[in-house]
Amino acid sequence: MSKNHSMMFSTFAEQRHFIYPSENTYEGIFVNANMAAHAPDGIAKFIQTKTLKQKYIIDPQTHAFQHNPKHIKTDVFETLIDNETGEKTKQKTGDQKLKQSIEKLIKQYGEPIVSVAGKRPVTPATFSNDQILKDFTGRCLKFQRNFVSSRMAESEDSKYTSFEAEGEQSLSPYALIPPYFYMQETTYKDWLQVNIKSIKWALQNKLNGEKIFAMLVLSQGILTKQDILQKVIEAYKEIAVDGYVVWIDDLAEFEAGSTELKSLLGLACDVNTKGETEVINLHGSFFSVIATSENWKKRSFTGVCHGPEFGEHRGVVPIGGGIPIARYYIPSLHQRIRYREAADFLREIGYFKSAEVFHENVCNCPECQNNIQDNPDENFVLYGKSTPKKRKTKNGFVRIDYPTTETKLRCLQHYLQRKNIEYTMALGASLQDIRKDLQRCFKEGYVDILGSDATEHLELWEQVLFETLG
């Protein structure tokens, strides 16, 4: 997956986006293990029919079992029937049960997960018996290796499709990921031992031609503590894996400070010392994308991944979704901002004067050309149309504007177009081009209208990239 634009697959509603702007836009796909366990035939068909000779990796998601069990459970509902009208309504019972997709995944993973899932989290002590961890690692790899690929081989689609990995036809995952667990400052010592043992046993049992990627899932706290971070890096570097997947808990690169950003790049550089190891940022923004350029003196990330329907950062422990908000991706800022703020700003700076002005200074991607047409002042609203709905809060009902389905799709397709442009730029950009791009918003007067808070991340990115990577 060297030098890739990868996407996360977490819900079937997302599959239509993987062919946008085109089938060959993305270099690879990360599939969440619970989705693979829940609907292997659907995942197999998706990979075979909605992608173009794509490489895929199944994220085993083993960290999900180390958190509070409520995060892998769902509410139980009961159906109530009105005696007079016969109308049916659903009501929460107050009980919870394991999510179906998680329950199916647990059956594949076996012990020790079966005994504790939904009751209590696994701890390092759960794997204190080496044989338990060995067996668990073996089942985890077997699931990734066979569960989806066997469906692909048996399907009708296999007669009409061809998949290639490293020049050879293959239906197997591009790489396998051993069981991994999230590390924080207070827990890293014990979990580090479990993670390293798991990787070692995976390497001992990998099949001919297989790649083993180590997953590094760290808190932001570890990222800012160089003594701990170096201990973690050194432990992983002692093992000859084929690649790394990095996930820093909820690290929003456009909000992060210089310490976090320098440490993020430093981590990638340290595990890619010779510049020949694949290092993928599982949740990254333009900062990580531009770091993949081969023109830097130091090599860091070789690929960056993001999901089509969520942002470029993600928390390790899932939280409930908030109120949906229409956001427009401003190319010069390399960031999504609220539609209303985007509209007010672009109008104030004068970019709504004509379609020519808009496309020259804001965006000329096919999505914007189709929506803006010849009147940006009137048609930009297509990125912000909403439907008012009432929502119950503790203070009563409030009126909230929810973006329409069409609005969300337009914003997303514009975003995917721009990401494609960004990845393409990173492939061939000179350091001068990179600096020019990061300074663009300052020359165009963005800071005068939006203020430094909206633009300072670009100045910081430039400073960190050139200081760290040269």
N, C-alpha and C positions, 0 to 999 in steps of 0.2 A: 504493500500500500504506500510505497514511497511517494512523497509529495502529493498528498491526496486531499480531496474535498469529500468528506464522508458525512453520512447522515445517520441519525438514530431512528430506529423503528420501534415505537412503543405502543401504538394503537393502529387498528386497521383503518381508521378514518384518515390516517396520514398517507396511505399507500398511493393515492392519486398524485401526491406532490413529488414522488420520486421520478416521475417522467417529465418534470418541469424544471428548467426550460426545455431540456431534452434528455433522452435516456442516458447519454454518455456524459452528462454534467458531473456525475458523482463517481468517484474512484472506488468507493466501498460503502458497505452498510454495516452498522452495528444493530443486531437484533436482540432485544431483551429476552432472557431465557424464559421468563414466565409466559410471554407471548408464544414462544416456540413450543413450550410444553402444552399450552392451552389449545393451540390450533396449528399443529405441525403441517397439515395438508395445505392450509391457507397460506402459511409462511412459505412453504415450498413453491406453491404456485406463484406467489408474489415475486419471489426471487427469479423464477424461471421466465415469467411473462412480463414483468414490469421493470426489469433491469436489463442492461446490455452487457453480458459477460462480466457481471459484477463480482467482486470479491466480498465475502461477508464474514463477519465474526459474531459469534453468539456470546453476549455478556452473561456469565453465569449468575450474577447478582447474589452471590453468597453472602455479601455483607448485609442483605436485607434481614437475615435471621439473627443478627447481633443487636438489633435495636428493639425498642419497646414493641411487643407483639401487636399492639393496636394498629401499627402501620401496615401490617399484612392481612388485616381483617376488614370486614365490611359489615355494615348494619344489617340486621335481620328485620324484615317487614312482614306484617300480617295484613290480610285483606279484610276490610270491613264492608258489610253490605247494609245499606239503609233499608229497614223493614218496610217503609212506605213506598219509596221510589225504586228500590232495587239497585240504586247506584252504588258502584264499587269504588272504594278509596283505599289507598295503602297508608299504613301507619307504622312507625318504628316501634318495635317491641322493647327496645332497650338492650337487647342481646346483640352479640356480634359473632360472626363465623369467619373462617379463613376464606380469602378470596379464591374463587374457583381456579384461576390461573396459578396461584401460589400452591394450592392443594395438589394440582397435577404435577407441578415442579417438584414438590416434596417427595412424591411417589418415585420419581426418577432418582433423586439424590439419596433416599434411604436414611439410615442412621448416620449421625446422631440427630439429624434434623427432625425426623418423624416423631420422636419422643417429646420434643420440646416446642416445636413450632406452634404458635398461638397461645402457649402457656407461659413461656419465659424465654428470654433471649439466650443464645449460645454465648459462652465466654471462652477465654483461652483455656480454662480448666476443662471445658467440654472436650477438647482435643489433646488433653495431656497424655492419653494413651496413643502412642505413635501408630499403632495398627488401625485405630479408628480413623485417624487423619489420612493414612495411606488409602484405606478403602474408600473413604469419602472422596478423596482426590480422584481416584480411579473412576468412580461412578460419574463424577462431574465432567471429566474429560470424555467419557463414553457418551454421555448425553450430547455434548457439543459435536462430537465426531459423527454420530449416527442418527440422532433422532429426526433431524430435518433432511439430511442428505439421503437417507433411505427412502423417504417419501418422494424426494426429487427423482431418484433413480427409477422408482416404480410408476411414476406418473406418466400420463399421456404426453405431457409437455416435453418430457425428456427426449422424445422422438424428433422433436422439431427445434430443439435448442442446443446450443453448444456453449460450454463454460470453460474458460481457460484461466489457469493460475500458474504464473511463472512459465508460460509457454506450453503447459501440458493441460489436456482436458481434465477437468475435475469438478465434482459436485460438492466436494468437502469444504469446510470452512477454511478461510485463508490462514487462520492461526487459531490455536486453542489457548484459553486463559485458565490457569489453575485457580482453585478456590482462593478468594482474597477477602480481607477484612479491613475495615476503616480504622485508621490510626490517628489518635490524638496525643497531645503532650503527656497526658496522665496514663495512657494505656498502651503507648507504642511499643514498650519493651516486650510485653507478653505477646501482643498480636504480631509483632515483627517476627518472632520465632515461629509462630504458626504459619505465617505467610511464606517465609523462606523455606521451611520444611516442605510445604505443599508444592512450591516451585521445583525443588530438588527432586521430589518423587515424580512429578510430572515429566521432568527431563529424562529421568531414568526409564520411563515407560512410554515415551513418545514413539510413534511409528515412523518408519522411513519416509522422509520427505515432509514431515509435519513441522510446523513452527510453533514455538511456545512463546507467548507474550506475557510478561509480568504486569499485573495491574497495581499501580501505585495510587491508593486513595488516601489522601491526607487532609487534615484540618488546616485551616489558615494559620492556626497557632504554630504548628510544626513548621510551616513555610517561613515564618518570621523568626524562628529560633535556629540559628545556623548550626549550633552545636548538635542539636537533635537531628536536624535535617541531614547533616553530613554523616551521622551514624547510620541513618536509614539508607542513604545513597550508597555508602560503602558496603553495607550488607547486601544490597541488591546487585552491586557491580561485581561482587565475588562470584556470582552465578552467571554462566554464559547463556543467557536467554537470547532469543531472536529479535525481540523488540519489547517496547514498553508502552503501556497506555496510562496516561496521567489524568487524575481527576482530583482537583482541589475543591474542597467543599464550598459550594456557593461563591466561588471567586468571580466577581464581575470585573472584568479587566478595565472597563471604563470608569469604575469607581475605586479601584485599588490604588494604593500608594506605591511609591518607588520601591520600598522594601519588598512588598509582595511581588511586584513585577520583576524585579531583579532576581529574586529567589526562584521564581517560576522559570525564567530563562536559564538561570544557573543550574537548576535541577535537570532541565532538558539537556543542557550542554554536558553536564557531568556524566550522564548515562550514555551520551553519544560522543564520547571523547574523540574517537577516530573518525567521526562523521559518516559511519557506515551502518549505524543501528537505526532501526525504525522507532520513532518516538511520536506517539499520537496524543494530542490534547483532546480528551473526550468532550470537553465543553469549552470552546474558545471563541474569541471574537477576532476582529481584524488585526489586533495586536499580535496574536499567535499566528494568524495566517501570514502576515508579512514577515514574521520571523522564519518562515520556511524557505525564504529566498536563498538560493545557493551562493549569492554574491557576498553574504556576510563572511567575515573571517572565521567565525566560530559557527559550528553547526548545532542547532538546537532541535526544534520540532521538525518532523518531516511530514506531518499531516495534522489536520484539525477537523474536529467533528462538531456538529450541532444538530438539534432536532428541528423539524420543519414547523412544529406548532408551539414550541416553547423557546425561551431565550438562549443566550450563549453562555449561561452559567446555570448551575443546578445544585441544590442542596442534596447531600447524601441521604439525610432523613427526609422523606417526603412530607410536604405540608399541603393542606387543602388549597385548591385554586381560588384566586381572588375574583373580583368582578372584572369581566372582560373589557378591555379598553382598546379602541382603534389606535394603532400607532403606525407612523410612516417612517421608513428608514431613510434618513438624510445621508446621502453618499459622502458629502464632505465631512460630516461628523462621524461617519461609520457607526451610527447608533440609531435605534428607533426612538422617536419621541412622540408624545401624544398628538393626535391629529390636530386638535384645536391650536396647540402651540406651534405646530409645523405650519399650519395655514396662516396664522397671524404673522409669523416670522417671515415666511416666503413672500407674503403680500407686502410687508413693511420694507423689505430689502429691494423690492421691485421686480421679483422674478415671475410675477403673474401678469406682467405687461403684455406678453404675447407668448404663443407656443414656442416660437424660436428662442426667446429669452429663457423660458423655462427649461427647454431641452438642452440648451447650451450650458446653463449654469446649475441646474438641479439634477435632472435625470432624463436620458433619452432611451431608456430600456424599452423593449416592445410593450411591456405592460403600461408604462406611462404614456407612450405614444398612442396606444389604443384608448386610454381613459381620458387623457388631457385633450387630445385632438387639437382644435384650433382656439380653445378658450380655457386656459388654466384657471382664471379667476372664477369661472362658473363650474368647471368640471372637476376641480380638485376635491370637491365635496364627496366625490365617489369613494374617496379613501376614508370618509368619516360618517357616512349615513348610518343612522341608528334608529332603534325602535324603543320608545319609552315603556318601561315596565315598573310595576310596584314591587318592592322588596321589603319583606318584614325584618325589622331590626328590634333591638331591645327597647328602643324609644318609639316604636310604632312603625307604620309603613312609610317608606320614602320612595320618591320617583327617581329611577336610574335609567340612563340611556344606554342600551345595549347595542353594540355594532351588529348590523345585519350579517347574514351568512355571506352575502355578496361582498360586503365591505371587508370582512375578515379575509376572504379569498383574494381580493385585489391587493390588500396590504401584504399578504403572505407571498403572492406571486411577484410583486415588486421586490420584496426582500430577497427572494431566491434568485431573481435576475441579478440583483446587485452582488450577492455573494458569489455568483458565478464569475462576474466581472472581477471581483477582488481576488479570487483564487487564480484566475488567468493572469492578472497583473503580477501576482507574487511569483509566478513561474518565470517571468522574464524581466522583472523590474530591476533596474540598476539602483544602487544606493542613492544616487541623485534623484531618481524618479520617486523613490520612497520618501525622501525628505521633502520633496516638492509636494507630494500628495498630503503629507501630514501637516504641512504649513498652509495648505490651500484655504482653509476656512478663515485664517487670520488675514490673509491678503484680500479676501472678499468681504470683509467687514462683519462676519458672523458674530464676533465677540462684542461688537458695538451694540448689537441689538439683543442678543441672547445673554450676554454677560459671560464672565470668565468661567463660571461654574459649568456651563454647557460645553466649553471648548478646551478646558485645561487638560483633559485626559490626553488630547492629541499632542500637546506640548510635552507632557510627561512621557508618552509613548516614544516620541522622537528621542528624547534624552536617554531613556533607559535602553532602547534598542541599540543606539549608536555607541553608548558607553559599554554595554555588556557584550554585544556581538561584533562590534567593530565594523 
